[in-house]
Each structure stands twice: as C-alpha cells, then as structure tokens.
C-alpha cells in the first residue's frame, strides 16, 4: 500500500474509481475493505482534496466526492448526504419488510424534506419522509406497518437524528 503523504494520497474506493481519478489526479484510487472496526465501532475517513472538495471513504472502502462549495453543485454536500441517508435507511427497511410480506411492489421511491433553523449551526429540526409505492394490490396496512417498524425499531439513521429533529412520515400507493 502506498504511503499517504502530502504529494500522493491514497483513496480507497469500490465503485467510483475512474470518476475520482479523473477529477483528482493527485490521488491513487484503490479498493480497500476493512476500515470498519470491530464490535459496533466504525471508522470513516474524509480527506480535503482542495477547492472545497473532500473525498469521504466509508468503513467499507467506498469513496464519495463531497462538494462544500454551495454554487458549484458537482457532488453532494454533507447536508444533502444526511437527507439521502435518512431516506435510504428507511427505504431499505420498508422494501425488505414489504418483500417478506409478499407485496407486489414494482417501483418504490422515498422523498425526504428537511427543515433547518435560520441561526448557525443551521441544524435540521424536522424531516418529512414520503414513501411512494407503485404496485399491484399493495396492502395499505402492510405498508403502514413496514413504515412504523422502520421508524420505531430498525432505522438507525432516524434513531440518530430523532433526539434533535422531529420525523414525520406519509405514504402513497399507486396501483399499476
């Protein structure tokens, strides 16, 4: 493994190697799993890449560009990643539960909106999660139960933000 120094940096990645290498030629991009630590402890890494870009590497070794320059919008910002994380966590739970209940889901989307305070640190104080399920004869009770289980038992991202932010949910079932 190359030594990490001031001139040449190593970024570990599984999916975005070519993209990151093209954008940041000063990085050697490699696959490396195992940054995750044992027994519930996790270690991620964020490296400053210059020009208000950062490269975040997950505990599983997947690298993600992060853009903190507000007007450029070339990669997700940390706040946008938090919104996506809230939606993805509950989406994974809900679709898994619906599949176990043998619901005929053909398409599933989760929209999340966040409300922030005006004063610094401009934290989120409210999230609203809307589940949109398209399928055939999807049970409203099955969907409501799945959302409830995700919200109260399974979604660790929601559990993490809930002490400081209200989370509300809604759903739509579209028959196709």
C-alpha positions in Angstrom: 0.0 0.0 0.0 1.5 3.4 -0.9 2.3 5.7 1.9 -0.1 8.6 2.4 1.8 11.9 2.2 1.5 15.4 1.1 2.1 14.8 -2.6 0.4 11.5 -3.4 -2.7 10.4 -1.5 -4.5 7.0 -1.5 -8.2 7.0 -1.6 -10.0 3.7 -1.3 -13.0 3.0 -3.5 -15.1 0.3 -4.9 -17.4 2.0 -7.5 -16.2 5.5 -8.3 -12.5 4.8 -9.0 -12.4 6.2 -12.6 -14.5 9.2 -11.7 -12.4 10.2 -8.7 -9.1 9.5 -10.5 -10.2 11.7 -13.5 -11.3 14.6 -11.2 -8.4 14.3 -8.7 -5.3 13.0 -10.5 -3.2 13.6 -7.3 -5.0 10.5 -5.8 -4.2 6.9 -6.2 -7.6 5.2 -6.0 -7.7 1.6 -4.7 -10.2 -0.8 -3.3 -9.8 -1.4 0.3 -12.4 -3.0 2.6 -11.8 -3.3 6.3 -11.8 0.3 7.5 -14.8 -0.8 9.6 -13.7 -1.5 13.1 -14.8 -4.4 15.3 -17.8 -4.7 17.6 -20.0 -1.8 16.5 -17.3 0.8 16.1 -16.9 2.4 12.7 -14.2 4.4 11.1 -14.7 6.6 8.1 -12.2 9.0 6.6 -12.6 12.4 5.0 -9.7 13.9 3.0 -9.5 17.5 1.8 -8.9 17.5 -1.9 -8.7 21.3 -2.4 -11.1 23.8 -4.0 -13.8 23.0 -1.4 -13.9 19.3 -2.4 -13.4 16.4 0.1 -13.2 12.7 -0.5 -15.1 10.6 2.1 -14.2 7.0 2.4 -16.8 4.7 4.2 -15.9 2.0 6.6 -16.4 -0.5 3.7 -13.9 1.3 1.5 -16.3 3.1 -0.9 -15.2 6.7 -1.7 -17.5 9.5 -2.3 -16.8 13.1 -3.5 -18.2 15.8 -1.3 -18.6 19.3 -2.5 -19.0 22.1 0.1 -18.9 25.0 -2.4 -22.6 26.0 -2.5 -22.9 27.2 -6.0 -21.0 24.5 -7.9 -23.2 21.5 -7.1 -20.9 18.9 -8.6 -21.3 16.4 -5.7 -23.5 16.0 -2.7 -22.9 18.3 0.3 -22.8 16.9 3.8 -26.4 18.1 4.5 -27.6 16.5 1.2 -25.9 13.3 2.2 -27.7 13.4 5.6 -31.1 13.7 3.8 -30.2 10.9 1.5 -29.1 8.8 4.4 -32.4 9.2 6.3 -34.3 8.3 3.1 -32.1 5.3 2.2 -32.1 3.8 5.7 -35.9 3.7 5.9 -36.3 2.7 2.3 -34.1 -0.4 2.9 -36.2 -1.4 5.9 -39.6 -0.8 4.2 -38.9 -2.6 1.0 -37.4 -5.6 2.8 -40.5 -5.8 5.0 -42.8 -5.5 2.0 -40.9 -8.2 0.2 -41.2 -10.5 3.2 -44.9 -9.8 3.3 -45.0 -10.8 -0.4 -46.3 -7.4 -1.6 -46.2 -6.9 -5.4 -44.1 -3.7 -5.4 -43.0 -2.7 -8.9 -41.5 0.7 -8.0 -40.6 2.4 -4.8 -39.4 6.0 -4.1 -38.8 7.9 -0.9 -38.9 11.7 -0.9 -37.4 13.4 2.2 -37.6 17.1 3.0 -35.7 18.7 5.8 -36.4 21.9 7.7 -33.5 23.8 9.1 -33.3 26.7 11.6 -32.0 30.1 10.4 -29.3 30.5 13.1 -26.0 28.8 13.0 -25.3 25.9 13.1 -28.5 25.8 10.9 -29.3 22.2 12.0 -32.2 20.2 10.8 -35.2 20.3 13.2 -37.7 18.4 11.1 -37.7 15.7 8.4 -40.7 14.6 6.5 -40.4 11.2 4.7 -43.0 10.4 2.0 -43.0 6.8 0.7 -44.4 6.3 -2.8 -45.1 2.7 -3.7 -46.3 1.5 -7.1 -47.5 -2.0 -7.5 -50.4 -4.4 -7.7 -52.8 -4.7 -4.8 -50.3 -3.4 -2.3 -51.8 -3.6 1.2 -52.1 -0.3 2.9 -51.8 -2.0 6.3 -48.6 -3.8 5.2 -47.1 -0.5 4.0 -48.1 1.4 7.2 -46.8 -1.4 9.4 -43.5 -1.5 7.5 -43.0 2.2 7.8 -43.9 2.0 11.6 -41.3 -0.8 12.1 -38.6 1.1 10.3 -39.4 4.3 12.2 -39.6 2.8 15.7 -37.3 -0.3 15.5 -34.9 -0.6 12.6 -33.7 2.6 11.0 -30.5 3.6 12.8 -30.2 6.9 10.9 -33.6 8.0 12.0 -32.8 6.9 15.6 -29.6 9.0 15.4 -31.3 12.2 14.3 -34.6 11.8 16.2 -33.2 13.3 19.5 -32.8 16.7 17.8 -35.3 16.6 14.9 -38.9 15.6 14.5 -39.6 12.9 11.9 -43.0 12.6 10.2 -44.0 10.2 7.6 -46.6 9.8 4.9 -47.2 7.3 2.0 -48.9 6.9 -1.3 -49.9 3.7 -3.0 -50.2 3.9 -6.8 -52.0 0.9 -8.4 -50.4 -0.1 -11.7 
